[in-house]
Amino acid sequence: MKTVTASDANRQFSSVLREVAHGEVITVVSRGKPVATISPAKAANAQRSAAKLTLLKRLNRQAATGARNWNRNELYEN
């Protein structure tokens, strides 16, 4: 993890984004205190994908409940 000051992040934003795109996690500090963390979007997508997989596995194990006496056409009004 890399740390940069807010003013450096502002002046070199393109460079910061390039580093983040290559997997670097950057903490932005202002007056010595962390104020933001910039991380790759892929990391968030990986977490979301893992959560989705977990949910789908659980739903596939769960028995269906309720009556299924309708069809697709009945769901939509013409």
Phi and psi restraints in degrees (range 20) as a CNS / XPLOR table:
assign (resid 1 and name C) (resid 2 and name N)
       (resid 2 and name CA) (resid 2 and name C) 1.0 -109.8 20.0 2
assign (resid 2 and name N) (resid 2 and name CA)
       (resid 2 and name C) (resid 3 and name N) 1.0 149.4 20.0 2
assign (resid 2 and name C) (resid 3 and name N)
       (resid 3 and name CA) (resid 3 and name C) 1.0 -121.4 20.0 2
assign (resid 3 and name N) (resid 3 and name CA)
       (resid 3 and name C) (resid 4 and name N) 1.0 134.6 20.0 2
assign (resid 3 and name C) (resid 4 and name N)
       (resid 4 and name CA) (resid 4 and name C) 1.0 -134.3 20.0 2
assign (resid 4 and name N) (resid 4 and name CA)
       (resid 4 and name C) (resid 5 and name N) 1.0 154.0 20.0 2
assign (resid 4 and name C) (resid 5 and name N)
       (resid 5 and name CA) (resid 5 and name C) 1.0 -76.5 20.0 2
assign (resid 5 and name N) (resid 5 and name CA)
       (resid 5 and name C) (resid 6 and name N) 1.0 159.3 20.0 2
assign (resid 5 and name C) (resid 6 and name N)
       (resid 6 and name CA) (resid 6 and name C) 1.0 -61.3 20.0 2
assign (resid 6 and name N) (resid 6 and name CA)
       (resid 6 and name C) (resid 7 and name N) 1.0 -40.4 20.0 2
assign (resid 6 and name C) (resid 7 and name N)
       (resid 7 and name CA) (resid 7 and name C) 1.0 -66.9 20.0 2
assign (resid 7 and name N) (resid 7 and name CA)
       (resid 7 and name C) (resid 8 and name N) 1.0 -39.5 20.0 2
assign (resid 7 and name C) (resid 8 and name N)
       (resid 8 and name CA) (resid 8 and name C) 1.0 -66.3 20.0 2
assign (resid 8 and name N) (resid 8 and name CA)
       (resid 8 and name C) (resid 9 and name N) 1.0 -40.2 20.0 2
assign (resid 8 and name C) (resid 9 and name N)
       (resid 9 and name CA) (resid 9 and name C) 1.0 -62.8 20.0 2
assign (resid 9 and name N) (resid 9 and name CA)
       (resid 9 and name C) (resid 10 and name N) 1.0 -38.3 20.0 2
assign (resid 9 and name C) (resid 10 and name N)
       (resid 10 and name CA) (resid 10 and name C) 1.0 -67.1 20.0 2
assign (resid 10 and name N) (resid 10 and name CA)
       (resid 10 and name C) (resid 11 and name N) 1.0 -45.6 20.0 2
assign (resid 10 and name C) (resid 11 and name N)
       (resid 11 and name CA) (resid 11 and name C) 1.0 -69.8 20.0 2
assign (resid 11 and name N) (resid 11 and name CA)
       (resid 11 and name C) (resid 12 and name N) 1.0 -33.0 20.0 2
assign (resid 11 and name C) (resid 12 and name N)
       (resid 12 and name CA) (resid 12 and name C) 1.0 -118.0 20.0 2
assign (resid 12 and name N) (resid 12 and name CA)
       (resid 12 and name C) (resid 13 and name N) 1.0 40.7 20.0 2
assign (resid 12 and name C) (resid 13 and name N)
       (resid 13 and name CA) (resid 13 and name C) 1.0 -60.5 20.0 2
assign (resid 13 and name N) (resid 13 and name CA)
       (resid 13 and name C) (resid 14 and name N) 1.0 -40.3 20.0 2
assign (resid 13 and name C) (resid 14 and name N)
       (resid 14 and name CA) (resid 14 and name C) 1.0 -61.0 20.0 2
assign (resid 14 and name N) (resid 14 and name CA)
       (resid 14 and name C) (resid 15 and name N) 1.0 -41.2 20.0 2
assign (resid 14 and name C) (resid 15 and name N)
       (resid 15 and name CA) (resid 15 and name C) 1.0 -66.1 20.0 2
assign (resid 15 and name N) (resid 15 and name CA)
       (resid 15 and name C) (resid 16 and name N) 1.0 -41.5 20.0 2
assign (resid 15 and name C) (resid 16 and name N)
       (resid 16 and name CA) (resid 16 and name C) 1.0 -60.8 20.0 2
assign (resid 16 and name N) (resid 16 and name CA)
       (resid 16 and name C) (resid 17 and name N) 1.0 -46.0 20.0 2
assign (resid 16 and name C) (resid 17 and name N)
       (resid 17 and name CA) (resid 17 and name C) 1.0 -63.2 20.0 2
assign (resid 17 and name N) (resid 17 and name CA)
       (resid 17 and name C) (resid 18 and name N) 1.0 -37.5 20.0 2
assign (resid 17 and name C) (resid 18 and name N)
       (resid 18 and name CA) (resid 18 and name C) 1.0 -61.5 20.0 2
assign (resid 18 and name N) (resid 18 and name CA)
       (resid 18 and name C) (resid 19 and name N) 1.0 -43.9 20.0 2
assign (resid 18 and name C) (resid 19 and name N)
       (resid 19 and name CA) (resid 19 and name C) 1.0 -64.3 20.0 2
assign (resid 19 and name N) (resid 19 and name CA)
       (resid 19 and name C) (resid 20 and name N) 1.0 -41.3 20.0 2
assign (resid 19 and name C) (resid 20 and name N)
       (resid 20 and name CA) (resid 20 and name C) 1.0 -64.1 20.0 2
assign (resid 20 and name N) (resid 20 and name CA)
       (resid 20 and name C) (resid 21 and name N) 1.0 -40.4 20.0 2
assign (resid 20 and name C) (resid 21 and name N)
       (resid 21 and name CA) (resid 21 and name C) 1.0 -62.1 20.0 2
assign (resid 21 and name N) (resid 21 and name CA)
       (resid 21 and name C) (resid 22 and name N) 1.0 -25.7 20.0 2
assign (resid 21 and name C) (resid 22 and name N)
       (resid 22 and name CA) (resid 22 and name C) 1.0 -92.3 20.0 2
assign (resid 22 and name N) (resid 22 and name CA)
       (resid 22 and name C) (resid 23 and name N) 1.0 11.9 20.0 2
assign (resid 22 and name C) (resid 23 and name N)
       (resid 23 and name CA) (resid 23 and name C) 1.0 103.5 20.0 2
assign (resid 23 and name N) (resid 23 and name CA)
       (resid 23 and name C) (resid 24 and name N) 1.0 -3.9 20.0 2
assign (resid 23 and name C) (resid 24 and name N)
       (resid 24 and name CA) (resid 24 and name C) 1.0 -75.1 20.0 2
assign (resid 24 and name N) (resid 24 and name CA)
       (resid 24 and name C) (resid 25 and name N) 1.0 138.9 20.0 2
assign (resid 24 and name C) (resid 25 and name N)
       (resid 25 and name CA) (resid 25 and name C) 1.0 -102.3 20.0 2
assign (resid 25 and name N) (resid 25 and name CA)
       (resid 25 and name C) (resid 26 and name N) 1.0 126.3 20.0 2
assign (resid 25 and name C) (resid 26 and name N)
       (resid 26 and name CA) (resid 26 and name C) 1.0 -119.8 20.0 2
assign (resid 26 and name N) (resid 26 and name CA)
       (resid 26 and name C) (resid 27 and name N) 1.0 130.3 20.0 2
assign (resid 26 and name C) (resid 27 and name N)
       (resid 27 and name CA) (resid 27 and name C) 1.0 -100.3 20.0 2
assign (resid 27 and name N) (resid 27 and name CA)
       (resid 27 and name C) (resid 28 and name N) 1.0 130.0 20.0 2
assign (resid 27 and name C) (resid 28 and name N)
       (resid 28 and name CA) (resid 28 and name C) 1.0 -100.3 20.0 2
assign (resid 28 and name N) (resid 28 and name CA)
       (resid 28 and name C) (resid 29 and name N) 1.0 128.1 20.0 2
assign (resid 28 and name C) (resid 29 and name N)
       (resid 29 and name CA) (resid 29 and name C) 1.0 -115.3 20.0 2
assign (resid 29 and name N) (resid 29 and name CA)
       (resid 29 and name C) (resid 30 and name N) 1.0 145.6 20.0 2
assign (resid 29 and name C) (resid 30 and name N)
       (resid 30 and name CA) (resid 30 and name C) 1.0 -128.2 20.0 2
assign (resid 30 and name N) (resid 30 and name CA)
       (resid 30 and name C) (resid 31 and name N) 1.0 121.4 20.0 2
assign (resid 30 and name C) (resid 31 and name N)
       (resid 31 and name CA) (resid 31 and name C) 1.0 55.4 20.0 2
assign (resid 31 and name N) (resid 31 and name CA)
       (resid 31 and name C) (resid 32 and name N) 1.0 37.7 20.0 2
assign (resid 31 and name C) (resid 32 and name N)
       (resid 32 and name CA) (resid 32 and name C) 1.0 83.4 20.0 2
assign (resid 32 and name N) (resid 32 and name CA)
       (resid 32 and name C) (resid 33 and name N) 1.0 -2.1 20.0 2
assign (resid 32 and name C) (resid 33 and name N)
       (resid 33 and name CA) (resid 33 and name C) 1.0 -113.3 20.0 2
assign (resid 33 and name N) (resid 33 and name CA)
       (resid 33 and name C) (resid 34 and name N) 1.0 135.5 20.0 2
assign (resid 33 and name C) (resid 34 and name N)
       (resid 34 and name CA) (resid 34 and name C) 1.0 -63.5 20.0 2
assign (resid 34 and name N) (resid 34 and name CA)
       (resid 34 and name C) (resid 35 and name N) 1.0 132.1 20.0 2
assign (resid 34 and name C) (resid 35 and name N)
       (resid 35 and name CA) (resid 35 and name C) 1.0 -121.4 20.0 2
assign (resid 35 and name N) (resid 35 and name CA)
       (resid 35 and name C) (resid 36 and name N) 1.0 -19.2 20.0 2
assign (resid 35 and name C) (resid 36 and name N)
       (resid 36 and name CA) (resid 36 and name C) 1.0 -158.7 20.0 2
assign (resid 36 and name N) (resid 36 and name CA)
       (resid 36 and name C) (resid 37 and name N) 1.0 154.9 20.0 2
assign (resid 36 and name C) (resid 37 and name N)
       (resid 37 and name CA) (resid 37 and name C) 1.0 -126.3 20.0 2
assign (resid 37 and name N) (resid 37 and name CA)
       (resid 37 and name C) (resid 38 and name N) 1.0 129.0 20.0 2
assign (resid 37 and name C) (resid 38 and name N)
       (resid 38 and name CA) (resid 38 and name C) 1.0 -110.3 20.0 2
assign (resid 38 and name N) (resid 38 and name CA)
       (resid 38 and name C) (resid 39 and name N) 1.0 121.8 20.0 2
assign (resid 38 and name C) (resid 39 and name N)
       (resid 39 and name CA) (resid 39 and name C) 1.0 -132.0 20.0 2
assign (resid 39 and name N) (resid 39 and name CA)
       (resid 39 and name C) (resid 40 and name N) 1.0 160.5 20.0 2
assign (resid 39 and name C) (resid 40 and name N)
       (resid 40 and name CA) (resid 40 and name C) 1.0 -61.6 20.0 2
assign (resid 40 and name N) (resid 40 and name CA)
       (resid 40 and name C) (resid 41 and name N) 1.0 142.1 20.0 2
assign (resid 40 and name C) (resid 41 and name N)
       (resid 41 and name CA) (resid 41 and name C) 1.0 -65.2 20.0 2
assign (resid 41 and name N) (resid 41 and name CA)
       (resid 41 and name C) (resid 42 and name N) 1.0 -28.9 20.0 2
assign (resid 41 and name C) (resid 42 and name N)
       (resid 42 and name CA) (resid 42 and name C) 1.0 -60.2 20.0 2
assign (resid 42 and name N) (resid 42 and name CA)
       (resid 42 and name C) (resid 43 and name N) 1.0 -34.8 20.0 2
assign (resid 42 and name C) (resid 43 and name N)
       (resid 43 and name CA) (resid 43 and name C) 1.0 -61.5 20.0 2
assign (resid 43 and name N) (resid 43 and name CA)
       (resid 43 and name C) (resid 44 and name N) 1.0 -42.6 20.0 2
assign (resid 43 and name C) (resid 44 and name N)
       (resid 44 and name CA) (resid 44 and name C) 1.0 -66.7 20.0 2
assign (resid 44 and name N) (resid 44 and name CA)
       (resid 44 and name C) (resid 45 and name N) 1.0 -39.3 20.0 2
assign (resid 44 and name C) (resid 45 and name N)
       (resid 45 and name CA) (resid 45 and name C) 1.0 -65.0 20.0 2
assign (resid 45 and name N) (resid 45 and name CA)
       (resid 45 and name C) (resid 46 and name N) 1.0 -36.3 20.0 2
assign (resid 45 and name C) (resid 46 and name N)
       (resid 46 and name CA) (resid 46 and name C) 1.0 -64.9 20.0 2
assign (resid 46 and name N) (resid 46 and name CA)
       (resid 46 and name C) (resid 47 and name N) 1.0 -41.8 20.0 2
assign (resid 46 and name C) (resid 47 and name N)
       (resid 47 and name CA) (resid 47 and name C) 1.0 -64.9 20.0 2
assign (resid 47 and name N) (resid 47 and name CA)
       (resid 47 and name C) (resid 48 and name N) 1.0 -41.7 20.0 2
assign (resid 47 and name C) (resid 48 and name N)
       (resid 48 and name CA) (resid 48 and name C) 1.0 -64.0 20.0 2
assign (resid 48 and name N) (resid 48 and name CA)
       (resid 48 and name C) (resid 49 and name N) 1.0 -42.6 20.0 2
assign (resid 48 and name C) (resid 49 and name N)
       (resid 49 and name CA) (resid 49 and name C) 1.0 -63.0 20.0 2
assign (resid 49 and name N) (resid 49 and name CA)
       (resid 49 and name C) (resid 50 and name N) 1.0 -41.0 20.0 2
assign (resid 49 and name C) (resid 50 and name N)
       (resid 50 and name CA) (resid 50 and name C) 1.0 -64.3 20.0 2
assign (resid 50 and name N) (resid 50 and name CA)
       (resid 50 and name C) (resid 51 and name N) 1.0 -41.9 20.0 2
assign (resid 50 and name C) (resid 51 and name N)
       (resid 51 and name CA) (resid 51 and name C) 1.0 -65.2 20.0 2
assign (resid 51 and name N) (resid 51 and name CA)
       (resid 51 and name C) (resid 52 and name N) 1.0 -40.0 20.0 2
assign (resid 51 and name C) (resid 52 and name N)
       (resid 52 and name CA) (resid 52 and name C) 1.0 -64.1 20.0 2
assign (resid 52 and name N) (resid 52 and name CA)
       (resid 52 and name C) (resid 53 and name N) 1.0 -43.4 20.0 2
assign (resid 52 and name C) (resid 53 and name N)
       (resid 53 and name CA) (resid 53 and name C) 1.0 -60.3 20.0 2
assign (resid 53 and name N) (resid 53 and name CA)
       (resid 53 and name C) (resid 54 and name N) 1.0 -44.0 20.0 2
assign (resid 53 and name C) (resid 54 and name N)
       (resid 54 and name CA) (resid 54 and name C) 1.0 -60.5 20.0 2
assign (resid 54 and name N) (resid 54 and name CA)
       (resid 54 and name C) (resid 55 and name N) 1.0 -45.1 20.0 2
assign (resid 54 and name C) (resid 55 and name N)
       (resid 55 and name CA) (resid 55 and name C) 1.0 -63.1 20.0 2
assign (resid 55 and name N) (resid 55 and name CA)
       (resid 55 and name C) (resid 56 and name N) 1.0 -45.7 20.0 2
assign (resid 55 and name C) (resid 56 and name N)
       (resid 56 and name CA) (resid 56 and name C) 1.0 -63.6 20.0 2
assign (resid 56 and name N) (resid 56 and name CA)
       (resid 56 and name C) (resid 57 and name N) 1.0 -38.5 20.0 2
assign (resid 56 and name C) (resid 57 and name N)
       (resid 57 and name CA) (resid 57 and name C) 1.0 -62.1 20.0 2
assign (resid 57 and name N) (resid 57 and name CA)
       (resid 57 and name C) (resid 58 and name N) 1.0 -42.7 20.0 2
assign (resid 57 and name C) (resid 58 and name N)
       (resid 58 and name CA) (resid 58 and name C) 1.0 -65.9 20.0 2
assign (resid 58 and name N) (resid 58 and name CA)
       (resid 58 and name C) (resid 59 and name N) 1.0 -43.1 20.0 2
assign (resid 58 and name C) (resid 59 and name N)
       (resid 59 and name CA) (resid 59 and name C) 1.0 -64.9 20.0 2
assign (resid 59 and name N) (resid 59 and name CA)
       (resid 59 and name C) (resid 60 and name N) 1.0 -35.6 20.0 2
assign (resid 59 and name C) (resid 60 and name N)
       (resid 60 and name CA) (resid 60 and name C) 1.0 -68.3 20.0 2
assign (resid 60 and name N) (resid 60 and name CA)
       (resid 60 and name C) (resid 61 and name N) 1.0 -29.0 20.0 2
assign (resid 60 and name C) (resid 61 and name N)
       (resid 61 and name CA) (resid 61 and name C) 1.0 -79.6 20.0 2
assign (resid 61 and name N) (resid 61 and name CA)
       (resid 61 and name C) (resid 62 and name N) 1.0 -24.0 20.0 2
assign (resid 61 and name C) (resid 62 and name N)
       (resid 62 and name CA) (resid 62 and name C) 1.0 -79.6 20.0 2
assign (resid 62 and name N) (resid 62 and name CA)
       (resid 62 and name C) (resid 63 and name N) 1.0 136.1 20.0 2
assign (resid 62 and name C) (resid 63 and name N)
       (resid 63 and name CA) (resid 63 and name C) 1.0 -72.7 20.0 2
assign (resid 63 and name N) (resid 63 and name CA)
       (resid 63 and name C) (resid 64 and name N) 1.0 143.6 20.0 2
assign (resid 63 and name C) (resid 64 and name N)
       (resid 64 and name CA) (resid 64 and name C) 1.0 -69.9 20.0 2
assign (resid 64 and name N) (resid 64 and name CA)
       (resid 64 and name C) (resid 65 and name N) 1.0 143.8 20.0 2
assign (resid 64 and name C) (resid 65 and name N)
       (resid 65 and name CA) (resid 65 and name C) 1.0 -125.6 20.0 2
assign (resid 65 and name N) (resid 65 and name CA)
       (resid 65 and name C) (resid 66 and name N) 1.0 158.6 20.0 2
assign (resid 65 and name C) (resid 66 and name N)
       (resid 66 and name CA) (resid 66 and name C) 1.0 89.6 20.0 2
assign (resid 66 and name N) (resid 66 and name CA)
       (resid 66 and name C) (resid 67 and name N) 1.0 163.4 20.0 2
assign (resid 66 and name C) (resid 67 and name N)
       (resid 67 and name CA) (resid 67 and name C) 1.0 -78.9 20.0 2
assign (resid 67 and name N) (resid 67 and name CA)
       (resid 67 and name C) (resid 68 and name N) 1.0 142.4 20.0 2
assign (resid 67 and name C) (resid 68 and name N)
       (resid 68 and name CA) (resid 68 and name C) 1.0 -119.1 20.0 2
assign (resid 68 and name N) (resid 68 and name CA)
       (resid 68 and name C) (resid 69 and name N) 1.0 57.5 20.0 2
assign (resid 68 and name C) (resid 69 and name N)
       (resid 69 and name CA) (resid 69 and name C) 1.0 -103.4 20.0 2
assign (resid 69 and name N) (resid 69 and name CA)
       (resid 69 and name C) (resid 70 and name N) 1.0 33.4 20.0 2
assign (resid 69 and name C) (resid 70 and name N)
       (resid 70 and name CA) (resid 70 and name C) 1.0 -129.4 20.0 2
assign (resid 70 and name N) (resid 70 and name CA)
       (resid 70 and name C) (resid 71 and name N) 1.0 163.9 20.0 2
assign (resid 70 and name C) (resid 71 and name N)
       (resid 71 and name CA) (resid 71 and name C) 1.0 -124.4 20.0 2
assign (resid 71 and name N) (resid 71 and name CA)
       (resid 71 and name C) (resid 72 and name N) 1.0 171.2 20.0 2
assign (resid 71 and name C) (resid 72 and name N)
       (resid 72 and name CA) (resid 72 and name C) 1.0 -58.8 20.0 2
assign (resid 72 and name N) (resid 72 and name CA)
       (resid 72 and name C) (resid 73 and name N) 1.0 -41.4 20.0 2
assign (resid 72 and name C) (resid 73 and name N)
       (resid 73 and name CA) (resid 73 and name C) 1.0 -63.2 20.0 2
assign (resid 73 and name N) (resid 73 and name CA)
       (resid 73 and name C) (resid 74 and name N) 1.0 -31.6 20.0 2
assign (resid 73 and name C) (resid 74 and name N)
       (resid 74 and name CA) (resid 74 and name C) 1.0 -70.1 20.0 2
assign (resid 74 and name N) (resid 74 and name CA)
       (resid 74 and name C) (resid 75 and name N) 1.0 -19.3 20.0 2
assign (resid 74 and name C) (resid 75 and name N)
       (resid 75 and name CA) (resid 75 and name C) 1.0 -74.8 20.0 2
assign (resid 75 and name N) (resid 75 and name CA)
       (resid 75 and name C) (resid 76 and name N) 1.0 -22.8 20.0 2
assign (resid 75 and name C) (resid 76 and name N)
       (resid 76 and name CA) (resid 76 and name C) 1.0 -116.6 20.0 2
assign (resid 76 and name N) (resid 76 and name CA)
       (resid 76 and name C) (resid 77 and name N) 1.0 133.9 20.0 2
assign (resid 76 and name C) (resid 77 and name N)
       (resid 77 and name CA) (resid 77 and name C) 1.0 -86.0 20.0 2
assign (resid 77 and name N) (resid 77 and name CA)
       (resid 77 and name C) (resid 78 and name N) 1.0 143.0 20.0 2
